[in-house]
Amino acid sequence: MVFVRVLGAFATEVNGESVHLGGPRQRGVLALLVAARGQVVPVDRMIEDLWRGSRPRGR
């Protein structure tokens, strides 16, 4: 079972054990997907929300 804590510190547990979420960008992507509640998140929205409209390097 995966548990994602969104109130307070953003954290994730898998089968009761803490999972490292990576750096700020990885946590941002996960938070965006969790907030979408199973809906598709278009790439353009991710770019706008996470990179403030500027495409990430190498894309």
Secondary structure, DSSP 8 states (H G I E B T S, - for coil): -EEEE-SSS-EEEETTEEE---SHHHHHHHHHHHHTTTS---HHHHHHHHSTTS--TT-
